[in-house]
Amino acid sequence: MTVSREIRLKNRPVGVPTASDFELASVDLAAPGPGEVQVKNLWMSVDPYMRGRMYDRPSYSPPFELGKAMQGGAIGQIVASHDPDYAVGDIVSSMFGWREAFNLSPKAMAAAGPMGALTKIDTHGLPPQTFLGILGMPGMTAYTGLLRIAALKDGDVVFVSAAAGAVGSIVCQIAKIKGHTVIGSAGGPEKVAFLKSIGVDHVIDYKATPDVVAELAKVAPKGIDVYFENVGGVHLEAAINSARPFARMALCGMISQYNEPGTPTGPANIIQAVGKSLRLEGFIVSNHYDLYPAFVKDMAAWIGAGKLKWEETVEEGIEHAPDAFLKLFSGQNLGKMLVKLA
């Protein structure tokens, strides 16, 4: 018998979540049965989109259930197996984060859909947590949003909000690899320094400037062609204000609005989208996994050539997973926020 600790959603938060909205529980795991494996999680991810799953409302991803373990990306290791396709020691990815260990039948869960899939990973010598960040969902999101949704083309000036985060920092670097002028927005001197170290041409410290709209207009006097949206609010207003005709905006997320009660207000200058013939397109990365082979090929080549850097912010222990999640909303992460479980 194995004891596994897990984090459950105790209450549906109103506004900014607090530690009291989560609870730590322990469950007993029996030995895996026929066709089952037991996975010990090594790393788990916390991501802003998880805030949306705390509401009880229809969305592209089902809401978390109260009193049950939450879900999210995780990297683990097979510690017991009764499935011939999985051996003890295999490294695997799953959506069964927020817990230390679990049993499942890989074949049965795969038939139920991608949320239950267990995928073996060849790390190619990279740290396993890389597959929750630059080679995982955040990296794929950056690649998809910039290259497919924003349709990056020669000569584009690119503006990225939350540019020092897990997604934004990869967007910035892909754009630089492809030879573009990149403007990034982030909060605080540490993040500003990181963005400069990866080649971002102009960095706006939104915590230090009283007017993001004016600051973007200053550093991009001829305007922008692409905006990668992670924040919303005044950043979207700034992007619309500085957009050149026919600019494209990939709407990945709007973290500034995730905890706002009621109906958030939109940018006051949205009418400019008409006169400038702007294209604002939202996307969910899971709808674009046909790009995955190209993503892996390109990212492997860029990493191998030393063209990509990444940062991680790590909390240790399942009991600190809620703290890691909450820190996302106050900008206390540089790069990917992770929780180390083993």
C-alpha positions, -999 to 999 in steps of 0.1 A, spaced: 0 0 0 13 34 -10 2 67 6 -2 96 -19 -9 132 -9 -30 153 -32 -45 188 -35 -82 192 -37 -104 222 -45 -123 230 -14 -142 261 -25 -149 279 -57 -129 311 -54 -145 345 -58 -119 369 -70 -83 361 -63 -80 325 -49 -66 321 -14 -49 292 4 -83 284 21 -97 274 -13 -75 243 -13 -70 213 10 -43 187 13 -55 151 16 -40 117 17 -52 86 -1 -41 49 0 -30 34 -33 -32 -3 -36 -8 -22 -59 -17 -18 -95 -41 -44 -109 -40 -62 -142 -32 -39 -171 -25 -10 -147 7 9 -138 16 30 -108 32 64 -114 52 84 -89 50 121 -100 84 139 -101 72 173 -113 39 191 -118 29 222 -135 7 251 -124 -7 273 -151 -29 304 -153 -56 285 -173 -63 264 -142 -81 295 -127 -108 291 -153 -114 254 -143 -123 266 -107 -155 282 -120 -186 260 -123 -194 269 -159 -190 255 -194 -157 260 -210 -132 243 -233 -120 223 -203 -143 209 -177 -144 225 -142 -125 210 -113 -148 190 -90 -150 202 -54 -135 177 -29 -116 158 -56 -79 160 -66 -73 187 -92 -57 180 -126 -28 194 -146 3 185 -164 28 163 -146 60 143 -153 63 110 -135 81 77 -134 66 42 -136 73 25 -102 52 -7 -108 37 -21 -140 13 -48 -152 12 -33 -187 38 -48 -212 41 -14 -229 54 3 -198 85 -7 -178 95 3 -143 117 34 -147 99 48 -177 94 86 -177 59 95 -186 37 126 -189 1 129 -179 -26 153 -168 -27 138 -133 -8 164 -115 -17 178 -81 -10 144 -65 21 125 -56 12 91 -72 -16 74 -90 -27 41 -106 -43 38 -140 -48 15 -170 -31 32 -199 -51 15 -225 -85 22 -208 -76 58 -202 -63 65 -237 -96 52 -251 -114 77 -229 -97 107 -245 -65 128 -243 -71 141 -208 -64 106 -195 -35 97 -218 -2 85 -204 27 92 -227 62 78 -225 90 104 -229 124 101 -243 141 130 -226 172 130 -249 193 139 -219 172 170 -210 158 174 -175 123 158 -174 106 190 -162 116 205 -196 86 187 -210 63 208 -188 78 240 -201 98 247 -232 91 213 -248 56 210 -233 24 229 -234 39 264 -229 64 259 -257 38 245 -280 15 274 -272 42 299 -280 50 282 -313 14 278 -324 3 313 -314 32 331 -331 36 311 -362 1 299 -370 -23 323 -354 -3 355 -357 11 343 -390 46 358 -384 61 372 -416 92 390 -427 97 425 -413 71 422 -385 76 441 -353 64 418 -324 50 429 -290 46 403 -263 29 408 -229 40 387 -199 72 383 -219 92 368 -191 67 340 -184 67 304 -196 50 312 -229 60 348 -235 97 342 -231 96 314 -258 76 337 -281 102 364 -278 130 339 -286 114 323 -316 107 358 -330 143 368 -325 156 335 -340 135 344 -371 151 379 -372 124 402 -359 123 433 -337 107 422 -304 92 444 -276 84 427 -244 65 438 -213 72 424 -179 72 435 -142 104 443 -122 141 446 -128 149 409 -127 125 401 -155 137 431 -175 173 419 -172 163 384 -183 145 396 -214 175 417 -223 197 387 -219 177 367 -245 179 395 -270 146 414 -266 151 448 -283 129 469 -260 116 460 -226 87 478 -209 86 474 -171 49 479 -166 54 482 -129 77 512 -134 58 531 -161 26 551 -154 14 546 -189 19 514 -209 0 528 -239 24 558 -242 55 537 -235 47 512 -263 40 541 -287 74 555 -277 95 523 -282 76 514 -314 72 547 -332 63 531 -365 39 507 -348 36 469 -343 25 441 -367 20 413 -342 8 412 -306 10 380 -285 -16 386 -258 -12 371 -223 -24 398 -201 -54 418 -214 -65 452 -200 -42 481 -206 -17 459 -226 -44 451 -252 -53 487 -253 -17 496 -259 -13 470 -287 -44 482 -305 -32 518 -302 2 510 -317 -10 484 -343 -3 491 -379 -30 484 -405 -36 446 -408 -18 438 -376 -25 403 -362 -31 396 -325 -29 360 -311 -51 360 -280 -35 333 -257 -47 345 -223 -57 376 -203 -44 369 -168 -53 404 -156 -90 394 -159 -90 359 -145 -99 370 -110 -122 399 -118 -157 394 -104 -186 404 -128 -180 414 -164 -145 428 -171 -144 460 -192 -129 458 -227 -103 482 -242 -118 516 -247 -101 519 -282 -115 486 -296 -131 506 -325 -96 510 -339 -97 474 -348 -123 483 -375 -104 512 -391 -71 494 -390 -85 461 -403 -69 442 -373 -73 405 -368 -77 394 -332 -79 356 -329 -82 336 -298 -68 300 -297 -65 269 -275 -33 250 -281 -50 216 -279 -68 224 -312 -35 227 -330 -15 195 -322 -11 187 -359 18 211 -355 35 190 -328 60 172 -351 72 205 -366 73 220 -331 95 192 -317 118 193 -348 123 230 -347 127 233 -309 152 204 -308 173 221 -334 172 255 -317 180 240 -283 208 220 -298 222 251 -314 221 270 -281 195 295 -294 170 290 -267 172 298 -230 146 292 -203 141 299 -167 122 279 -140 107 290 -107 104 259 -84 84 253 -53 91 220 -35 65 196 -21 29 189 -30 18 210 1 33 241 -16 14 236 -49 -13 261 -40 13 287 -31 30 282 -65 -3 286 -83 -12 318 -64 22 333 -71 13 333 -108 -12 360 -102 12 384 -85 40 378 -110 63 360 -87 75 336 -113 104 340 -138 98 316 -166 79 284 -159 64 278 -125 69 242 -113 64 221 -83 90 195 -75 74 164 -60 103 140 -57 
